[in-house]
Amino acid sequence: MPKKIQNFYSLIKLLCFSWLILILSHSIRKHDVYFHDLYCFGINFIPFAFCVGLLFFSFFLKNKEKKINLEISFFSFIFSFFLLECLITLYEFKNFVYSQNHRVELHEKLLGKPVDKRSKVEIINQFKENNINAFPYISPYMVINKNNDFFPVNSISNSTLIACNEGGEWVNIISDKYGFRNKNEKYNQKIDSVFIGDSYTWGSCVKDNQTIQAVFDRFNNSNSLNLGNVGNGPFLALASLKEFGISFSPKSIIYLFYDGNDFPSDLNHEKKKTNLLSYLEKDFNQNLINRIKETDNYYKKIIEETPREEEKLTILQHFKNFFSIKNFFNLSRSRHFLNSINIYTNQDFKTLTSIFKTIKETATTVNSKVYFVYLPSWNTASKTNKRFYFKVKKKIINLSKEYFETIDMTPIFSNSPDYNEFFYYKNSHYNEKGYKLVAKTIADKISSENQLNNVD
């Protein structure tokens, strides 16, 4: 074999060996991600360790033919790893591009019915033609990466906001005087309860009279407030309670906790915002309830600076958004395809405990009782994520019971004849049936407690 080819061959072996060592060391370092159970260990460690062993063993072989056969086996494994990654990447990229260019068709296929084909921009322009100044719905989560000492936890006040059309029809709301999803008339009466949480609390993507809070009020004959916002994690739920909720001294605080992303994902994202970390301090408050005009101007400026129309991307631009060289060499798509990666990592239960404790202490200052309602995602209801999420869920439920009255909706969803009837489609928000089920469960719980207290 010519020396140049031999040197090139040796370089390829060295690069492959180095890549394997990096893969193995990364897996060991991120053991909570890659070694969650024996199956994950088998997929994420054994094949790569076996290849290292092959190459290492071939180094000591004297028999040239056996050495070549062993090295051929080694390169066959390496080739197979990357071939699988390439095939999955191409397949997923094809689906990704199709989903970006055929959103309406895919939406109609998922729902099994026609959907409103208008874009959010078209809806806003039509409102403006009727002299109604409408805005795209904007929430704290959407601006959490902005570097600003001022950080609102509500939305734009007294405005028409265009939100979402997950159910096929666009949901347009008129926000209240504080930037939440309520009628202003509610503030003329005593507030019985406040609801805090994320998009499931806010009511994505149903009409005003179909949200959990609205249905709860009808069941319970009460006057409650919806202080939820899309994307709210534990810190934003706490912030909305401290800034607005306790100002109304509600009898009950209902914390709707969604297991699809509230923990650990949203919590880890929110921890990066210093303003939100400060809400763990007893007396911290931005006085947002008296800074509504400042909040409105802050959001409107961001909306003005954001392009309205989505630019149609080329295939190359799509690929840049889709492809990551780091993930490619980590074989991330293959690992996900084989269901061997635990996405529920960085579980900061210490901070979650602090938040629960602060919510409890905050509620105590106005003699409110907190109800913690655990909302299952489609993956939890279908038990798809049981292998990875079961222990996390159990810890959250046990922790919540230390501080709050806890209602776990998981068995109610999972044990129903068909849990799919509570979702628009797989991995969507709840539909009106799902929200109604949650509202009725909470109303029944509080009503039965009130009856017991009256008897006592």
C-alpha positions in Angstrom: 0.0 0.0 0.0 1.5 3.4 -1.0 2.6 5.5 2.0 0.2 8.4 1.2 -2.8 6.0 1.2 -1.6 4.3 4.3 -1.2 7.7 6.1 -4.7 8.7 5.0 -6.1 5.3 6.2 -4.4 5.8 9.5 -5.8 9.3 9.8 -9.4 8.0 9.1 -8.9 5.4 11.8 -7.7 8.0 14.3 -10.6 10.3 13.5 -13.1 7.5 13.9 -11.5 6.4 17.2 -11.5 10.0 18.5 -15.2 10.4 17.5 -16.1 7.3 19.4 -14.2 8.4 22.5 -16.0 11.8 22.3 -19.4 10.0 21.9 -18.7 7.8 24.9 -17.3 10.5 27.2 -20.3 12.8 26.3 -22.7 10.0 27.1 -21.0 9.3 30.4 -21.0 13.0 31.3 -24.7 13.3 30.4 -25.6 10.0 31.9 -29.1 11.2 33.0 -29.9 11.8 29.3 -28.3 8.7 27.8 -28.3 6.1 30.6 -31.8 6.5 31.9 -32.4 2.7 31.9 -30.9 -0.5 30.5 -32.4 0.0 27.1 -30.9 3.5 26.8 -27.6 2.2 28.0 -27.7 -0.6 25.5 -28.3 1.9 22.6 -26.1 4.7 23.7 -23.1 2.9 25.1 -22.6 -0.7 24.0 -22.4 -0.3 20.2 -19.8 2.5 20.5 -17.8 0.7 23.2 -17.9 -2.4 21.0 -16.4 -0.5 18.0 -13.7 0.9 20.2 -13.0 -2.7 21.3 -12.8 -3.8 17.7 -10.3 -1.2 16.7 -8.3 -1.6 19.9 -8.1 -5.4 19.5 -7.1 -5.1 15.8 -4.1 -3.1 16.8 -2.6 -6.1 18.5 -3.4 -8.7 15.9 -0.4 -10.1 14.0 -2.4 -12.0 11.4 -2.8 -9.5 8.5 -6.0 -11.1 7.1 -7.8 -11.1 10.5 -6.6 -7.6 11.1 -8.1 -6.4 7.8 -11.4 -8.3 8.4 -11.7 -6.8 11.9 -11.1 -3.3 10.6 -13.6 -3.8 7.8 -16.1 -4.8 10.5 -15.2 -1.6 12.4 -15.8 0.7 9.4 -19.0 -1.2 8.5 -20.4 -0.3 11.9 -19.3 3.4 11.6 -20.8 3.6 8.1 -24.0 2.0 9.4 -24.3 4.6 12.2 -24.0 7.5 9.8 -26.1 5.9 7.1 -29.0 5.6 9.6 -28.5 9.2 10.7 -28.5 10.4 7.1 -31.6 8.5 6.2 -33.6 9.7 9.3 -32.3 13.3 8.7 -33.4 13.3 5.1 -36.8 11.8 5.9 -37.5 14.2 8.8 -36.2 17.2 6.7 -38.6 16.2 3.9 -41.5 16.2 6.4 -40.3 19.4 8.0 -40.3 21.3 4.6 -43.7 19.9 3.8 -45.1 20.9 7.1 -43.8 24.5 6.7 -45.2 24.8 3.1 -48.5 23.0 3.6 -49.6 24.0 7.1 -53.2 24.5 6.2 -53.5 21.1 4.5 -51.9 19.3 7.4 -54.0 21.2 9.9 -57.2 20.1 8.0 -56.0 16.5 7.9 -55.3 16.5 11.7 -58.7 18.0 12.5 -60.7 16.2 9.8 -62.5 19.4 8.8 -61.9 22.7 6.9 -60.0 25.4 8.8 -59.8 29.1 8.5 -57.1 29.7 5.9 -56.5 33.4 6.8 -53.2 34.3 8.4 -52.9 36.2 11.7 -51.8 39.3 9.7 -54.8 39.1 7.5 -57.1 38.9 10.5 -55.4 42.0 12.1 -55.7 43.9 8.8 -59.4 43.1 8.6 -60.0 44.4 12.1 -58.1 47.6 11.2 -60.4 48.0 8.1 -63.2 48.1 10.6 -61.4 50.8 12.7 -60.5 48.2 15.4 -56.9 48.4 16.5 -56.0 44.7 16.9 -52.6 43.2 17.9 -51.1 39.7 17.7 -51.4 38.1 21.1 -48.1 38.5 23.0 -47.2 37.0 26.4 -44.3 37.3 28.9 -42.8 34.0 27.6 -42.4 35.5 24.1 -40.2 38.3 25.4 -38.3 36.5 28.1 -35.0 36.8 26.3 -35.2 40.5 26.0 -32.6 42.4 28.1 -34.7 44.7 30.1 -35.0 45.6 33.8 -38.7 46.0 33.3 -40.4 42.7 32.7 -44.2 42.4 32.5 -46.1 39.3 33.5 -49.4 40.3 31.8 -50.3 41.2 28.2 -51.6 44.3 26.4 -54.7 45.7 28.1 -58.2 46.6 26.8 -57.3 45.4 23.3 -58.3 42.9 20.6 -55.7 40.2 20.6 -55.4 37.6 17.8 -54.2 34.4 19.4 -54.4 30.9 17.7 -56.5 28.6 15.5 -55.5 25.2 16.7 -59.2 24.1 16.6 -59.6 25.4 13.1 -61.1 28.8 13.9 -59.2 31.9 15.0 -59.5 32.8 18.7 -59.7 36.5 19.1 -60.1 38.0 22.6 -60.6 41.4 24.1 -58.2 41.7 27.1 -59.2 43.3 30.4 -57.9 46.4 32.0 -54.9 44.5 33.3 -54.0 42.6 30.2 -55.6 39.3 31.1 -58.4 37.2 29.6 -61.4 38.5 31.6 -64.3 40.8 31.2 -63.8 44.1 33.0 -67.1 43.7 34.7 -65.7 41.0 36.9 -63.7 43.5 38.8 -66.9 45.2 40.0 -67.7 42.2 42.3 -65.8 40.2 44.9 -63.2 37.9 43.3 -63.7 34.3 44.7 -60.8 32.6 42.9 -57.9 33.3 40.7 -56.4 30.8 38.2 -52.7 30.9 37.5 -50.7 28.9 34.9 -49.9 28.6 31.2 -51.7 28.3 27.9 -54.1 25.7 29.4 -55.1 28.3 32.0 -55.3 31.0 29.4 -57.5 28.8 27.2 -55.6 27.9 24.0 -57.4 27.5 21.7 -61.0 27.8 22.7 -63.6 30.7 23.0 -63.9 32.8 26.1 -66.8 30.9 27.5 -65.0 27.5 27.1 -61.8 28.2 29.2 -61.3 26.3 32.4 -62.0 29.4 34.5 -65.1 30.3 32.6 -66.6 26.8 32.8 -65.6 26.6 36.5 -67.5 29.8 37.2 -70.7 28.4 35.6 -70.4 25.1 37.6 -69.6 26.8 40.9 -71.7 30.0 40.4 -68.6 32.0 41.3 -66.6 35.0 40.1 -63.0 34.1 39.3 -60.2 35.6 37.3 -58.0 34.1 34.6 -54.4 35.2 35.2 -52.9 32.6 32.9 -50.7 33.3 29.9 -49.3 31.2 27.1 -45.8 29.9 28.0 -46.0 30.6 31.7 -43.9 28.2 33.8 -43.6 28.0 37.6 -41.9 31.4 38.0 -44.3 33.3 35.8 -47.2 31.6 37.6 -45.7 32.9 40.9 -45.1 36.3 39.5 -48.7 36.7 38.2 -49.9 35.8 41.6 -47.7 38.2 43.5 -48.2 41.1 41.0 -52.0 40.7 40.5 -53.6 37.7 42.2 -53.3 38.5 45.8 -54.5 42.1 45.2 -58.0 40.7 45.1 -57.7 38.6 48.2 -59.4 35.5 46.6 -60.7 32.7 48.7 -59.0 30.2 46.4 -56.0 30.1 44.2 -56.1 27.5 41.5 -52.7 26.6 40.1 -52.9 24.7 36.8 -49.7 22.8 36.2 -49.1 21.3 32.8 -46.7 18.4 32.7 -45.8 18.8 29.0 -43.3 21.6 29.6 -43.8 23.4 32.9 -41.1 21.3 34.5 -38.2 20.9 33.9 -38.2 22.8 30.5 -40.0 26.1 31.3 -38.5 26.3 34.8 -35.0 26.0 33.4 -35.7 28.7 30.8 -37.2 31.1 33.3 -34.3 30.7 35.8 -32.2 32.7 33.3 -34.3 35.8 33.9 -33.1 37.7 37.0 -36.4 39.5 37.4 -38.2 36.2 37.8 -35.7 34.8 40.3 -36.4 37.8 42.5 -40.0 36.7 43.0 -38.6 34.2 45.5 -37.9 37.1 47.8 -40.7 37.8 50.2 -41.3 41.5 49.4 -40.2 41.6 45.7 -42.8 43.3 43.5 -42.5 45.4 40.3 -45.9 47.1 41.0 -47.1 46.0 37.6 -50.7 46.5 38.5 -50.0 50.3 38.5 -47.8 50.2 35.4 -50.3 49.0 32.8 -49.6 51.9 30.3 -45.9 51.1 30.5 -46.6 47.4 29.9 -48.8 48.3 26.9 -46.1 50.6 25.4 -43.4 47.9 26.0 -45.3 45.2 24.1 -46.5 47.5 21.3 -43.0 48.6 20.6 -41.8 45.0 20.3 -44.7 44.2 17.9 -43.9 47.2 15.8 -40.3 46.0 15.5 -41.3 42.5 14.5 -41.9 41.7 10.9 -45.6 41.0 10.2 -45.4 38.7 7.2 -43.5 35.4 7.3 -40.9 35.2 4.6 -41.1 32.2 2.3 -37.8 30.3 2.7 -35.8 28.5 0.1 -34.8 24.8 0.6 -31.3 25.9 1.7 -32.7 28.3 4.3 -35.0 25.6 5.6 -32.0 23.3 5.9 -30.0 25.8 7.8 -32.9 26.1 10.3 -33.3 22.3 10.5 -29.8 20.9 10.4 -27.2 21.0 13.2 -23.7 19.6 12.6 -23.3 19.0 16.3 -26.4 16.9 16.5 -25.5 15.1 13.3 -22.2 13.9 14.7 -23.9 13.1 18.0 -26.4 10.9 16.0 -29.2 12.7 17.8 -31.9 11.9 15.3 -31.1 8.2 15.4 -31.1 8.2 19.2 -34.5 9.9 19.3 -35.8 7.6 16.6 -34.8 4.7 18.8 -36.4 6.4 21.8 -33.2 6.2 23.8 -32.8 9.8 25.0 -34.4 11.1 28.2 -35.5 14.7 27.5 -36.6 15.3 31.1 -33.2 16.3 32.5 -31.9 19.1 34.7 -34.7 18.5 37.1 -34.2 21.4 39.6 -36.6 20.2 42.3 -34.8 22.5 44.8 -36.0 25.6 42.9 -39.4 24.1 42.2 -39.8 23.5 46.0 -38.8 27.2 46.7 -41.5 28.3 44.2 -44.2 26.1 45.7 -43.2 27.3 49.2 -43.4 31.0 48.1 -46.8 30.5 46.4 -48.0 28.9 49.7 -46.6 31.8 51.8 -48.0 34.4 49.4 -51.5 32.8 49.5 -51.3 32.7 53.3 -50.9 36.5 53.5 -54.5 36.9 52.1 -55.9 33.7 53.7 -56.3 32.0 50.4 -56.2 28.2 49.9 -54.2 26.9 47.0 -55.4 24.0 44.8 -52.7 22.4 42.6 -54.2 20.8 39.5 -51.9 18.5 37.6 -52.8 18.6 33.9 -51.5 15.7 31.8 -50.2 16.1 28.3 -51.3 13.8 25.5 -48.1 11.8 26.0 -48.9 11.4 29.7 -52.6 10.5 29.1 -51.6 8.0 26.5 -48.7 6.7 28.7 -46.4 7.2 25.8 -43.8 8.9 28.0 -44.3 6.7 31.1 -40.8 5.2 30.8 -39.1 8.6 31.1 -41.6 10.8 32.9 -43.2 8.5 35.5 -40.7 9.2 38.3 -40.7 12.9 37.6 -44.4 13.1 37.8 -44.5 11.1 41.0 -42.0 13.6 42.6 -44.0 16.6 41.5 -47.2 15.2 42.8 -45.6 14.3 46.2 -44.0 17.7 46.4 -47.3 19.5 45.6 -49.1 17.6 48.4 -46.6 19.1 50.9 -47.9 22.6 50.1 -51.2 22.4 48.4 -54.5 20.6 48.0 -53.7 18.5 45.0 -55.9 17.3 42.1 -54.2 14.9 39.6 -56.2 14.8 36.4 -54.0 12.0 34.9 -56.1 9.0 36.0 -59.3 10.8 35.0 -58.0 11.3 31.5 -56.2 8.0 31.1 -59.1 5.9 32.5 -61.7 7.5 30.2 -63.0 5.3 27.4 -61.1 7.5 24.9 -58.7 10.1 26.1 -58.3 11.4 22.5 -61.7 13.0 22.7 -60.2 15.6 25.1 -57.6 16.8 22.5 -57.9 18.3 19.1 -55.3 15.8 17.9 -52.1 14.1 19.2 -49.9 16.5 21.2 -52.4 19.4 20.9 -54.0 21.5 23.7 -57.2 20.3 25.2 -60.4 21.0 23.2 -63.6 22.3 24.9 -64.3 18.8 26.2 -61.0 18.5 27.9 -61.2 22.0 29.5 -64.8 21.2 30.7 -63.6 18.0 32.3 -60.9 19.8 34.2 -63.3 22.6 35.3 -65.9 20.2 36.5 -63.4 18.2 38.5 -62.1 21.3 40.2 -65.6 22.6 40.8 -66.8 19.3 42.3 -63.7 19.2 44.6 -64.2 22.8 45.9 -68.0 22.4 46.2 -67.7 19.2 48.3 -65.2 20.9 50.6 -67.5 23.9 51.0 -70.4 21.6 51.9 -68.3 19.8 54.5 -67.2 23.1 56.0 -70.8 24.3 56.2 -71.8 21.0 58.0 -68.9 21.5 60.5 
